[in-house]
Amino acid sequence: MTDQGLQFPRFFVTAPAQCPYLQGKTERKVFTELRGPDAGALNESLGRVGFRRSQSVAYRPACEDCAACISVRVCVSAYTPRKSIRRVIKANTDIKSAIAPPLATEEQYNLLSHYLKARHGDGSMADMTMADYREMVETSPVQTILIEYRRIQDNQLIAVALTDEMSDGLSMIYSFFDPDSHKRSLGSYIITDHLKRCGHSNMPYLYLGYWVKGSQKMSYKERFKPLEGLGNDGWHPLK
């Protein structure tokens, strides 16, 4: 007997909503549930055609009049950090990173709350509770890890990344950091650490989610070339 749920997953479409990236645009998403023992295989298959994971749901944009959201990934073996990224790496030599199991802690939640209040006070996650955070971290139906970043001197937690492990790379799902550490460029540093981890594990790609040309919120991803973008004819170099 075959698992028809895996072979023919049911897809749904969200109602139109204001686009968070391009002013005057509306967004819709198509999504399906990830569940059961084959959730990881389904997530990987969907990830290769532009879907992203959020808890137990895989989704991708399905906007009627816009195709600006492009799935992007870094080609790890061809990546060489530019001068600005080398400065970021140098500014964070006093940080250690370590993989932790996907279990939510009060320490992580306190950092997340500080980050959301400072960076995304009007966003959909601004009122996230500890229970919400625990659900985000601990209900993953696929192989997921947390990476914690701490100052070596005092072991202070200053950044966290929630990351999926895939057969051909790592997929960065969500990250947050100390918003007061402006000079560190922690968001970019987290990406460099993931690239390093991919290289050590011979993983060819680091998946960064969506990139939107002209969106200031997405512009940081352009710092990590060579990037590949997903088009109608598959993955291709993003110029």
SVG drawing of the C-alpha trace seen along z (x, -y; Angstrom):
<svg xmlns="http://www.w3.org/2000/svg" viewBox="-9 -51 49 53">
<polyline fill="none" stroke="black" stroke-width="0.4" points="0.0,0.0 1.3,-3.4 1.0,-6.6 -1.3,-8.7 -0.9,-11.6 2.8,-11.8 2.3,-11.2 -0.6,-13.7 -0.3,-16.3 -3.2,-18.6 -2.4,-22.3 -4.2,-25.3 -4.0,-29.0 -4.1,-31.9 -6.3,-34.9 -4.6,-38.0 -2.6,-40.2 -0.4,-43.2 3.1,-42.3 5.8,-42.9 8.5,-43.5 7.1,-45.6 4.9,-48.6 1.5,-48.5 1.6,-44.8 -0.5,-42.0 0.8,-38.5 -0.7,-35.0 0.9,-31.8 0.2,-28.2 1.0,-25.7 0.7,-22.1 1.1,-20.3 4.3,-18.3 3.4,-15.3 4.2,-11.6 7.4,-9.6 8.0,-10.9 7.7,-14.6 11.4,-15.1 11.4,-13.6 8.4,-15.8 10.0,-18.9 13.2,-18.2 11.2,-17.7 9.2,-20.9 12.3,-22.8 13.9,-22.1 10.9,-23.8 11.0,-26.9 9.0,-26.0 10.1,-27.1 9.2,-25.5 7.5,-27.2 6.9,-24.8 4.8,-21.9 3.9,-23.8 5.7,-24.1 4.8,-27.2 5.7,-29.3 4.5,-32.6 1.6,-32.3 0.9,-36.0 -1.4,-36.7 0.4,-39.8 3.9,-39.4 6.8,-37.0 9.4,-39.1 10.2,-36.5 13.0,-34.3 14.3,-31.3 18.1,-31.6 21.0,-29.5 24.7,-30.0 27.1,-27.8 29.4,-26.8 32.4,-25.6 32.6,-28.7 32.0,-31.2 34.8,-33.5 34.0,-36.2 34.3,-39.8 36.2,-42.4 33.2,-43.5 32.4,-40.0 36.0,-39.4 35.7,-42.4 32.6,-40.9 34.4,-37.6 37.3,-39.5 34.9,-41.5 33.5,-38.2 36.5,-36.2 35.5,-36.3 32.4,-34.2 31.9,-30.5 29.1,-28.5 27.7,-25.1 24.9,-22.9 22.1,-22.4 19.1,-20.1 15.9,-21.8 14.6,-22.5 13.5,-26.0 15.0,-27.7 14.2,-30.8 17.6,-32.3 16.8,-32.0 13.3,-33.4 14.6,-36.4 17.0,-37.1 14.3,-36.7 11.9,-39.0 14.6,-41.7 15.3,-41.2 11.7,-41.4 11.0,-44.5 14.0,-46.3 13.8,-45.1 10.2,-44.0 8.0,-45.7 5.1,-46.0 5.6,-42.5 3.4,-39.4 5.8,-37.8 6.0,-40.8 3.7,-39.2 5.3,-35.8 5.0,-34.0 7.3,-31.4 4.7,-28.8 4.7,-30.1 8.5,-30.0 8.6,-26.5 6.1,-25.4 8.3,-27.0 11.4,-25.2 10.2,-21.9 7.4,-20.9 9.6,-20.5 8.6,-17.4 12.0,-17.3 15.7,-17.1 16.3,-20.5 19.0,-21.9 19.6,-25.0 23.0,-26.8 23.8,-29.0 26.4,-31.8 28.1,-32.9 30.8,-35.3 33.8,-33.3 34.7,-35.6 31.5,-35.3 29.4,-32.6 26.7,-35.2 24.2,-34.1 24.1,-36.7 22.6,-34.9 20.5,-31.8 19.8,-30.1 17.0,-27.5 18.3,-25.5 17.1,-22.4 19.5,-19.8 18.9,-18.6 20.7,-16.1 22.4,-18.7 22.9,-21.5 21.6,-23.6 18.4,-25.6 18.3,-28.6 14.7,-28.9 15.0,-31.7 17.7,-33.5 17.8,-36.2 20.5,-38.1 21.4,-40.8 20.1,-44.0 22.5,-46.1 25.6,-44.6 25.4,-46.8 29.1,-46.7 29.2,-42.9 26.7,-42.5 25.6,-39.3 23.0,-38.5 25.8,-38.3 28.1,-36.5 25.5,-33.7 25.4,-33.1 29.2,-32.9 29.2,-30.3 26.6,-28.3 28.7,-28.4 31.7,-27.2 29.6,-24.3 28.4,-23.4 32.0,-23.4 33.2,-21.1 30.4,-18.6 30.9,-18.8 27.4,-20.2 27.1,-22.1 24.4,-24.6 23.2,-27.0 19.5,-27.9 18.7,-31.5 15.0,-31.6 13.6,-34.3 15.3,-37.3 13.3,-40.3 15.0,-42.7 14.6,-46.2 13.6,-45.2 16.0,-46.6 15.0,-43.8 16.5,-41.3 19.5,-43.2 21.9,-41.6 21.7,-38.2 23.4,-39.8 26.6,-39.9 27.0,-36.1 27.7,-35.5 27.7,-33.3 24.0,-33.0 21.7,-30.7 18.1,-31.7 15.2,-29.4 13.4,-30.2 11.0,-28.4 13.8,-26.4 15.4,-25.4 18.3,-26.9 20.6,-29.3 23.2,-31.9 21.6,-35.0 23.1,-38.2"/>
</svg>
